[in-house]
Amino acid sequence: MPKAVWKNTIIASSEDTILLEGNHYFPPDTVHREYLRESRSQAAANWMGTPRLYHVVVGVETVEDAAWSYSEPTRAATAIKDHVAFFRGVTILQDP
């Protein structure tokens, strides 16, 4: 099962991620939102739409703009609506 982990803390975990362009998109109800803070940063639009960015916060440590999701994806990307993906040091681990 894929898990998004940062600072030894599981940020998201799901058997039903959507793998798209090498990124695991976690369903919204499998993400521990208490570790996400909405970012004011803007990301460029792409074929999936314009992503909303989030900081990942564990304790007093923050990794900026380390998660993103599409609240209004394009028609081609509707399967990942509101799903969350991670990068910038957030590791995706898989159970053996």
N, CA, C and O atoms as CSV, one atom per row, in Angstrom:
chain,resi,resn,atom,element,x,y,z
A,1,MET,N,N,0.847,-1.177,0.000
A,1,MET,CA,C,0.000,0.000,0.000
A,1,MET,C,C,0.892,1.239,0.000
A,1,MET,O,O,1.759,1.360,0.865
A,2,PRO,N,N,0.705,2.160,-0.944
A,2,PRO,CA,C,1.488,3.388,-0.966
A,2,PRO,C,C,1.197,4.279,0.249
A,2,PRO,O,O,0.054,4.435,0.680
A,3,LYS,N,N,2.281,4.855,0.780
A,3,LYS,CA,C,2.185,5.790,1.901
A,3,LYS,C,C,3.068,6.985,1.592
A,3,LYS,O,O,4.194,6.831,1.117
A,4,ALA,N,N,2.553,8.174,1.862
A,4,ALA,CA,C,3.347,9.390,1.758
A,4,ALA,C,C,3.893,9.683,3.151
A,4,ALA,O,O,3.127,9.854,4.099
A,5,VAL,N,N,5.221,9.742,3.273
A,5,VAL,CA,C,5.863,9.870,4.578
A,5,VAL,C,C,6.855,11.026,4.565
A,5,VAL,O,O,7.624,11.189,3.618
A,6,TRP,N,N,6.828,11.826,5.627
A,6,TRP,CA,C,7.833,12.875,5.829
A,6,TRP,C,C,8.097,12.983,7.317
A,6,TRP,O,O,7.164,13.021,8.119
A,7,LYS,N,N,9.373,13.033,7.688
A,7,LYS,CA,C,9.786,13.122,9.091
A,7,LYS,C,C,9.186,11.968,9.904
A,7,LYS,O,O,8.710,12.165,11.022
A,8,ASN,N,N,9.216,10.760,9.322
A,8,ASN,CA,C,8.697,9.549,9.973
A,8,ASN,C,C,7.209,9.635,10.310
A,8,ASN,O,O,6.732,8.923,11.193
A,9,THR,N,N,6.485,10.489,9.622
A,9,THR,CA,C,5.049,10.659,9.845
A,9,THR,C,C,4.306,10.310,8.561
A,9,THR,O,O,4.660,10.787,7.483
A,10,ILE,N,N,3.284,9.483,8.680
A,10,ILE,CA,C,2.468,9.119,7.509
A,10,ILE,C,C,1.496,10.265,7.242
A,10,ILE,O,O,0.649,10.593,8.074
A,11,ILE,N,N,1.638,10.862,6.066
A,11,ILE,CA,C,0.780,11.976,5.665
A,11,ILE,C,C,-0.451,11.466,4.928
A,11,ILE,O,O,-1.529,12.053,5.028
A,12,ALA,N,N,-0.288,10.364,4.182
A,12,ALA,CA,C,-1.401,9.752,3.442
A,12,ALA,C,C,-1.087,8.281,3.240
A,12,ALA,O,O,0.078,7.886,3.186
A,13,SER,N,N,-2.135,7.469,3.129
A,13,SER,CA,C,-1.964,6.035,2.937
A,13,SER,C,C,-3.205,5.482,2.254
A,13,SER,O,O,-4.325,5.702,2.717
A,14,SER,N,N,-3.005,4.759,1.145
A,14,SER,CA,C,-4.163,4.216,0.431
A,14,SER,C,C,-3.753,3.111,-0.540
A,14,SER,O,O,-2.684,3.164,-1.150
A,15,GLU,N,N,-4.610,2.123,-0.670
A,15,GLU,CA,C,-4.436,1.093,-1.698
A,15,GLU,C,C,-5.021,1.557,-3.024
A,15,GLU,O,O,-4.836,0.896,-4.046
A,16,ASP,N,N,-5.720,2.677,-3.019
A,16,ASP,CA,C,-6.430,3.146,-4.207
A,16,ASP,C,C,-5.851,4.435,-4.783
A,16,ASP,O,O,-6.604,5.287,-5.255
A,17,THR,N,N,-4.532,4.594,-4.752
A,17,THR,CA,C,-3.949,5.772,-5.380
A,17,THR,C,C,-4.075,5.641,-6.892
A,17,THR,O,O,-4.228,4.543,-7.428
A,18,ILE,N,N,-4.008,6.767,-7.553
A,18,ILE,CA,C,-3.981,6.798,-9.018
A,18,ILE,C,C,-2.567,7.192,-9.413
A,18,ILE,O,O,-2.092,8.268,-9.050
A,19,LEU,N,N,-1.898,6.327,-10.151
A,19,LEU,CA,C,-0.534,6.606,-10.594
A,19,LEU,C,C,-0.604,7.321,-11.931
A,19,LEU,O,O,-1.080,6.769,-12.923
A,20,LEU,N,N,-0.116,8.575,-11.945
A,20,LEU,CA,C,-0.193,9.396,-13.144
A,20,LEU,C,C,1.112,10.176,-13.271
A,20,LEU,O,O,1.506,10.902,-12.359
A,21,GLU,N,N,1.762,10.020,-14.389
A,21,GLU,CA,C,3.043,10.689,-14.651
A,21,GLU,C,C,4.048,10.456,-13.527
A,21,GLU,O,O,4.801,11.358,-13.161
A,22,GLY,N,N,4.055,9.241,-12.984
A,22,GLY,CA,C,5.015,8.871,-11.949
A,22,GLY,C,C,4.658,9.318,-10.542
A,22,GLY,O,O,5.427,9.090,-9.609
A,23,ASN,N,N,3.504,9.949,-10.374
A,23,ASN,CA,C,3.067,10.426,-9.058
A,23,ASN,C,C,1.859,9.642,-8.575
A,23,ASN,O,O,0.939,9.352,-9.340
A,24,HIS,N,N,1.877,9.305,-7.287
A,24,HIS,CA,C,0.715,8.682,-6.665
A,24,HIS,C,C,-0.224,9.788,-6.200
A,24,HIS,O,O,0.165,10.651,-5.414
A,25,TYR,N,N,-1.452,9.757,-6.687
A,25,TYR,CA,C,-2.486,10.696,-6.252
A,25,TYR,C,C,-3.366,9.963,-5.239
A,25,TYR,O,O,-4.034,8.983,-5.571
A,26,PHE,N,N,-3.355,10.453,-4.001
A,26,PHE,CA,C,-4.088,9.826,-2.912
A,26,PHE,C,C,-5.508,10.377,-2.841
A,26,PHE,O,O,-5.709,11.589,-2.922
A,27,PRO,N,N,-6.507,9.482,-2.689
A,27,PRO,CA,C,-7.890,9.959,-2.543
A,27,PRO,C,C,-7.991,10.922,-1.356
A,27,PRO,O,O,-7.289,10.757,-0.358
A,28,PRO,N,N,-8.857,11.914,-1.466
A,28,PRO,CA,C,-8.927,12.949,-0.423
A,28,PRO,C,C,-9.184,12.417,0.982
A,28,PRO,O,O,-8.661,12.974,1.947
A,29,ASP,N,N,-9.965,11.367,1.121
A,29,ASP,CA,C,-10.282,10.860,2.455
A,29,ASP,C,C,-9.172,10.004,3.055
A,29,ASP,O,O,-9.326,9.501,4.168
A,30,THR,N,N,-8.048,9.824,2.341
A,30,THR,CA,C,-6.919,9.055,2.861
A,30,THR,C,C,-5.743,9.946,3.243
A,30,THR,O,O,-4.680,9.456,3.625
A,31,VAL,N,N,-5.939,11.252,3.137
A,31,VAL,CA,C,-4.883,12.221,3.448
A,31,VAL,C,C,-5.148,12.809,4.833
A,31,VAL,O,O,-6.262,13.238,5.132
A,32,HIS,N,N,-4.122,12.823,5.664
A,32,HIS,CA,C,-4.237,13.422,6.994
A,32,HIS,C,C,-4.061,14.939,6.847
A,32,HIS,O,O,-2.946,15.460,6.895
A,33,ARG,N,N,-5.170,15.616,6.669
A,33,ARG,CA,C,-5.169,17.052,6.363
A,33,ARG,C,C,-4.558,17.908,7.465
A,33,ARG,O,O,-4.173,19.052,7.221
A,34,GLU,N,N,-4.467,17.370,8.662
A,34,GLU,CA,C,-3.865,18.157,9.738
A,34,GLU,C,C,-2.389,18.459,9.469
A,34,GLU,O,O,-1.809,19.336,10.108
A,35,TYR,N,N,-1.780,17.732,8.521
A,35,TYR,CA,C,-0.382,17.981,8.161
A,35,TYR,C,C,-0.232,18.893,6.944
A,35,TYR,O,O,0.890,19.173,6.521
A,36,LEU,N,N,-1.333,19.355,6.381
A,36,LEU,CA,C,-1.268,20.225,5.206
A,36,LEU,C,C,-1.716,21.641,5.553
A,36,LEU,O,O,-2.669,21.846,6.304
A,37,ARG,N,N,-1.010,22.598,4.992
A,37,ARG,CA,C,-1.385,24.011,5.117
A,37,ARG,C,C,-1.422,24.583,3.713
A,37,ARG,O,O,-0.473,24.420,2.947
A,38,GLU,N,N,-2.500,25.243,3.377
A,38,GLU,CA,C,-2.620,25.810,2.040
A,38,GLU,C,C,-1.521,26.836,1.797
A,38,GLU,O,O,-1.215,27.661,2.658
A,39,SER,N,N,-0.939,26.765,0.614
A,39,SER,CA,C,0.140,27.672,0.224
A,39,SER,C,C,-0.436,28.837,-0.570
A,39,SER,O,O,-1.484,28.715,-1.204
A,40,ARG,N,N,0.255,29.954,-0.528
A,40,ARG,CA,C,-0.117,31.097,-1.357
A,40,ARG,C,C,0.605,31.058,-2.695
A,40,ARG,O,O,0.340,31.880,-3.572
A,41,SER,N,N,1.515,30.106,-2.850
A,41,SER,CA,C,2.276,29.985,-4.103
A,41,SER,C,C,1.351,29.623,-5.253
A,41,SER,O,O,0.320,28.975,-5.075
A,42,GLN,N,N,1.747,30.057,-6.421
A,42,GLN,CA,C,0.994,29.758,-7.642
A,42,GLN,C,C,1.796,28.754,-8.463
A,42,GLN,O,O,3.016,28.874,-8.573
A,43,ALA,N,N,1.133,27.791,-9.025
A,43,ALA,CA,C,1.784,26.822,-9.903
A,43,ALA,C,C,1.233,27.003,-11.310
A,43,ALA,O,O,0.083,27.399,-11.497
A,44,ALA,N,N,2.059,26.711,-12.276
A,44,ALA,CA,C,1.641,26.853,-13.674
A,44,ALA,C,C,0.588,25.808,-14.027
A,44,ALA,O,O,0.636,24.670,-13.558
A,45,ALA,N,N,-0.345,26.211,-14.849
A,45,ALA,CA,C,-1.363,25.277,-15.341
A,45,ALA,C,C,-0.698,24.277,-16.283
A,45,ALA,O,O,0.306,24.578,-16.929
A,46,ASN,N,N,-1.271,23.107,-16.344
A,46,ASN,CA,C,-0.798,22.077,-17.264
A,46,ASN,C,C,-2.014,21.347,-17.821
A,46,ASN,O,O,-3.144,21.797,-17.636
A,47,TRP,N,N,-1.795,20.238,-18.492
A,47,TRP,CA,C,-2.912,19.547,-19.128
A,47,TRP,C,C,-3.950,19.051,-18.121
A,47,TRP,O,O,-5.074,18.727,-18.504
A,48,MET,N,N,-3.582,18.986,-16.828
A,48,MET,CA,C,-4.509,18.527,-15.795
A,48,MET,C,C,-5.304,19.667,-15.172
A,48,MET,O,O,-6.300,19.430,-14.489
A,49,GLY,N,N,-4.870,20.899,-15.404
A,49,GLY,CA,C,-5.520,22.062,-14.806
A,49,GLY,C,C,-4.498,22.897,-14.057
A,49,GLY,O,O,-3.299,22.815,-14.324
A,50,THR,N,N,-4.977,23.699,-13.119
A,50,THR,CA,C,-4.097,24.518,-12.288
A,50,THR,C,C,-4.079,23.911,-10.890
A,50,THR,O,O,-5.114,23.859,-10.224
A,51,PRO,N,N,-2.923,23.457,-10.444
A,51,PRO,CA,C,-2.875,22.811,-9.134
A,51,PRO,C,C,-2.920,23.803,-7.974
A,51,PRO,O,O,-2.453,24.937,-8.078
A,52,ARG,N,N,-3.484,23.348,-6.893
A,52,ARG,CA,C,-3.449,24.079,-5.623
A,52,ARG,C,C,-2.309,23.455,-4.825
A,52,ARG,O,O,-2.234,22.233,-4.700
A,53,LEU,N,N,-1.424,24.285,-4.287
A,53,LEU,CA,C,-0.257,23.799,-3.553
A,53,LEU,C,C,-0.485,23.844,-2.045
A,53,LEU,O,O,-1.255,24.658,-1.534
A,54,TYR,N,N,0.212,22.941,-1.348
A,54,TYR,CA,C,0.136,22.851,0.108
A,54,TYR,C,C,1.529,22.686,0.692
A,54,TYR,O,O,2.391,22.046,0.091
A,55,HIS,N,N,1.746,23.266,1.865
A,55,HIS,CA,C,2.948,22.984,2.647
A,55,HIS,C,C,2.638,21.733,3.464
A,55,HIS,O,O,1.492,21.508,3.854
A,56,VAL,N,N,3.659,20.924,3.720
A,56,VAL,CA,C,3.522,19.789,4.622
A,56,VAL,C,C,4.193,20.190,5.931
A,56,VAL,O,O,5.355,20.596,5.946
A,57,VAL,N,N,3.444,20.072,7.033
A,57,VAL,CA,C,3.913,20.527,8.339
A,57,VAL,C,C,3.822,19.373,9.332
A,57,VAL,O,O,2.756,18.795,9.543
A,58,VAL,N,N,4.962,19.052,9.935
A,58,VAL,CA,C,5.018,18.035,10.985
A,58,VAL,C,C,5.735,18.668,12.172
A,58,VAL,O,O,6.914,19.010,12.085
A,59,GLY,N,N,5.028,18.817,13.256
A,59,GLY,CA,C,5.604,19.496,14.421
A,59,GLY,C,C,5.915,20.936,14.063
A,59,GLY,O,O,5.039,21.677,13.619
A,60,VAL,N,N,7.181,21.334,14.261
A,60,VAL,CA,C,7.589,22.702,13.949
A,60,VAL,C,C,8.299,22.783,12.598
A,60,VAL,O,O,8.762,23.854,12.206
A,61,GLU,N,N,8.388,21.657,11.885
A,61,GLU,CA,C,9.089,21.637,10.605
A,61,GLU,C,C,8.119,21.674,9.436
A,61,GLU,O,O,7.057,21.051,9.463
A,62,THR,N,N,8.511,22.426,8.401
A,62,THR,CA,C,7.671,22.611,7.224
A,62,THR,C,C,8.481,22.363,5.969
A,62,THR,O,O,9.627,22.801,5.868
A,63,VAL,N,N,7.898,21.672,5.023
A,63,VAL,CA,C,8.464,21.600,3.676
A,63,VAL,C,C,7.445,22.318,2.788
A,63,VAL,O,O,6.298,21.891,2.650
A,64,GLU,N,N,7.903,23.418,2.195
A,64,GLU,CA,C,6.990,24.282,1.446
A,64,GLU,C,C,6.603,23.682,0.102
A,64,GLU,O,O,7.410,23.056,-0.585
A,65,ASP,N,N,5.343,23.897,-0.245
A,65,ASP,CA,C,4.815,23.504,-1.562
A,65,ASP,C,C,5.139,22.058,-1.912
A,65,ASP,O,O,5.540,21.760,-3.037
A,66,ALA,N,N,4.967,21.167,-0.952
A,66,ALA,CA,C,5.341,19.764,-1.140
A,66,ALA,C,C,4.170,18.863,-1.515
A,66,ALA,O,O,4.349,17.659,-1.699
A,67,ALA,N,N,2.978,19.434,-1.628
A,67,ALA,CA,C,1.807,18.650,-2.022
A,67,ALA,C,C,0.958,19.494,-2.955
A,67,ALA,O,O,0.987,20.723,-2.905
A,68,TRP,N,N,0.205,18.816,-3.803
A,68,TRP,CA,C,-0.683,19.544,-4.702
A,68,TRP,C,C,-1.908,18.704,-5.014
A,68,TRP,O,O,-1.910,17.480,-4.877
A,69,SER,N,N,-2.950,19.408,-5.437
A,69,SER,CA,C,-4.174,18.741,-5.870
A,69,SER,C,C,-4.881,19.634,-6.889
A,69,SER,O,O,-4.553,20.809,-7.055
A,70,TYR,N,N,-5.846,19.046,-7.553
A,70,TYR,CA,C,-6.624,19.765,-8.572
A,70,TYR,C,C,-8.087,19.767,-8.148
A,70,TYR,O,O,-8.760,18.739,-8.223
A,71,SER,N,N,-8.579,20.915,-7.704
A,71,SER,CA,C,-9.992,21.002,-7.314
A,71,SER,C,C,-10.885,21.171,-8.542
A,71,SER,O,O,-12.070,20.839,-8.510
A,72,GLU,N,N,-10.308,21.687,-9.616
A,72,GLU,CA,C,-11.038,21.848,-10.870
A,72,GLU,C,C,-10.174,21.338,-12.026
A,72,GLU,O,O,-9.673,22.121,-12.834
A,73,PRO,N,N,-10.008,20.009,-12.092
A,73,PRO,CA,C,-9.155,19.467,-13.147
A,73,PRO,C,C,-9.819,19.589,-14.519
A,73,PRO,O,O,-11.024,19.818,-14.629
A,74,THR,N,N,-9.006,19.431,-15.549
A,74,THR,CA,C,-9.551,19.399,-16.903
A,74,THR,C,C,-10.363,18.120,-17.075
A,74,THR,O,O,-10.305,17.221,-16.236
A,75,ARG,N,N,-11.111,18.046,-18.154
A,75,ARG,CA,C,-11.885,16.831,-18.432
A,75,ARG,C,C,-10.996,15.596,-18.499
A,75,ARG,O,O,-11.388,14.517,-18.056
A,76,ALA,N,N,-9.810,15.758,-19.048
A,76,ALA,CA,C,-8.890,14.631,-19.190
A,76,ALA,C,C,-8.360,14.127,-17.852
A,76,ALA,O,O,-7.839,13.014,-17.777
A,77,ALA,N,N,-8.484,14.924,-16.802
A,77,ALA,CA,C,-7.921,14.558,-15.498
A,77,ALA,C,C,-8.973,14.440,-14.400
A,77,ALA,O,O,-8.629,14.514,-13.220
A,78,THR,N,N,-10.223,14.262,-14.749
A,78,THR,CA,C,-11.279,14.233,-13.724
A,78,THR,C,C,-11.072,13.129,-12.692
A,78,THR,O,O,-11.554,13.255,-11.566
A,79,ALA,N,N,-10.379,12.064,-13.034
A,79,ALA,CA,C,-10.165,10.949,-12.092
A,79,ALA,C,C,-9.367,11.379,-10.868
A,79,ALA,O,O,-9.475,10.750,-9.815
A,80,ILE,N,N,-8.561,12.447,-10.983
A,80,ILE,CA,C,-7.739,12.870,-9.839
A,80,ILE,C,C,-8.308,14.094,-9.115
A,80,ILE,O,O,-7.611,14.713,-8.310
A,81,LYS,N,N,-9.547,14.441,-9.389
A,81,LYS,CA,C,-10.164,15.595,-8.720
A,81,LYS,C,C,-10.026,15.451,-7.205
A,81,LYS,O,O,-10.429,14.442,-6.628
A,82,ASP,N,N,-9.460,16.462,-6.579
A,82,ASP,CA,C,-9.264,16.561,-5.132
A,82,ASP,C,C,-8.294,15.533,-4.547
A,82,ASP,O,O,-8.078,15.523,-3.335
A,83,HIS,N,N,-7.705,14.669,-5.377
A,83,HIS,CA,C,-6.666,13.754,-4.902
A,83,HIS,C,C,-5.404,14.578,-4.623
A,83,HIS,O,O,-5.233,15.663,-5.178
A,84,VAL,N,N,-4.533,14.066,-3.772
A,84,VAL,CA,C,-3.338,14.804,-3.376
A,84,VAL,C,C,-2.091,14.006,-3.739
A,84,VAL,O,O,-2.011,12.807,-3.470
A,85,ALA,N,N,-1.120,14.678,-4.351
A,85,ALA,CA,C,0.177,14.090,-4.682
A,85,ALA,C,C,1.259,14.861,-3.933
A,85,ALA,O,O,1.035,15.979,-3.468
A,86,PHE,N,N,2.440,14.243,-3.823
A,86,PHE,CA,C,3.515,14.800,-3.013
A,86,PHE,C,C,4.849,14.780,-3.738
A,86,PHE,O,O,5.074,13.960,-4.628
A,87,PHE,N,N,5.735,15.697,-3.346
A,87,PHE,CA,C,7.123,15.700,-3.787
A,87,PHE,C,C,7.950,16.531,-2.817
A,87,PHE,O,O,7.490,16.799,-1.707
A,88,ARG,N,N,9.145,16.944,-3.194
A,88,ARG,CA,C,10.035,17.776,-2.369
A,88,ARG,C,C,10.381,17.152,-1.028
A,88,ARG,O,O,10.288,17.805,0.011
A,89,GLY,N,N,10.777,15.905,-1.053
A,89,GLY,CA,C,11.226,15.257,0.168
A,89,GLY,C,C,10.197,14.372,0.830
A,89,GLY,O,O,10.550,13.569,1.694
A,90,VAL,N,N,8.940,14.490,0.456
A,90,VAL,CA,C,7.934,13.560,0.962
A,90,VAL,C,C,8.122,12.265,0.167
A,90,VAL,O,O,8.027,12.256,-1.061
A,91,THR,N,N,8.389,11.187,0.880
A,91,THR,CA,C,8.705,9.916,0.248
A,91,THR,C,C,7.463,9.058,0.106
A,91,THR,O,O,6.629,8.994,1.010
A,92,ILE,N,N,7.349,8.406,-1.030
A,92,ILE,CA,C,6.254,7.442,-1.219
A,92,ILE,C,C,6.834,6.052,-0.995
A,92,ILE,O,O,7.687,5.587,-1.751
A,93,LEU,N,N,6.360,5.407,0.048
A,93,LEU,CA,C,6.805,4.063,0.406
A,93,LEU,C,C,5.717,3.065,0.023
A,93,LEU,O,O,4.527,3.380,0.046
A,94,GLN,N,N,6.149,1.858,-0.329
A,94,GLN,CA,C,5.190,0.804,-0.654
A,94,GLN,C,C,5.487,-0.397,0.234
A,94,GLN,O,O,6.647,-0.769,0.412
A,95,ASP,N,N,4.454,-0.995,0.784
A,95,ASP,CA,C,4.627,-2.217,1.560
A,95,ASP,C,C,5.144,-3.305,0.639
A,95,ASP,O,O,4.770,-3.357,-0.533
A,96,PRO,N,N,6.003,-4.177,1.158
A,96,PRO,CA,C,6.529,-5.257,0.294
A,96,PRO,C,C,5.472,-6.231,-0.140
A,96,PRO,O,O,5.768,-7.182,-0.863
